[in-house]
């Protein structure tokens, strides 16, 4: 298999290639004055299995178009099979019609991915486990939960210390911890992680969202809280849900809060909001490259390169 990368997350592609002891294939991406892209694959790929990594985060439309063009170049130049590694699948939250008159954007994306000749998709922590069912091609749905479980074990077992404040988080008080889903929709994810952590107790925030305005409110907690809370979610976009959840947990008597989320979308003023929130540390993965301007002191990025690399070995 030959491994290539689009422009959205080349550092992750390089990590995966290194783990698989391969070099990244060469893709020329020229951008014209009007923003159009011209794609050319310069490696010989006739009869080869080709995988391209392109995370379709901001700017989602440009990244998708680039992926479609790369896949088309593979097909036209003789690739035997095409795997698209899309760690963060853009438009995944638009998987059905919420209101009359809306488009189902993800359904359009599915048709386009299939239409350019992609044979298999590899993605990480989808918003809904039903999304692979929308595809008529191979689909590998990976999860960062095992990575989170190991990091949480390190925290609780006093193997990890962190700074900025020169504070050791590995004290016995972290045995008094609870997993928290920031909404009821994340209960399945929390239950899986709970089992990985020896049936750690869990709770969920009761969240309400206005589908018209997008405004979020939180009203209560279902489940028993402890002194320390570990919020787990699939993604952080504006950060509003996480901040509101942390404020509610604090009012309920929680003393320390850690946040784990797979996809760091980090739109608008999210990094600033998370840094200022009542949160000790935020752990995310590199499914989306976090640019320097979006990094903040409380942030730590964990890599999904190994789980993607293992999946590609089986492709």
Secondary structure, DSSP 8 states (H G I E B T S, - for coil): -EEEE-SS-HHHHHHHHHHTT--B--EEEEE-TTS-EEEEE-S--TT-EEEEE----SSHHHHHHHHHHHHHHHHHTT-SEEEEEESS-TTTT-SS-SSTT---HHHHHHHHHHHTT--EEEEES-S-TTGGGG-SSEEEEE-SHHHHHHHHHHHHTT---BTTTTB---SGGGGSEEEEESSGGGHHHHHHHHHHTTS--EEEEEEEE-TTT--EEEEEEES---SEEEEEEEEESSSHHHHHHHHHHHHTT--EEEEEEEEE---TTHHHHHHHSS-SEEEEETTS---GGG--TTEEEE--HHHHHHHHHT-
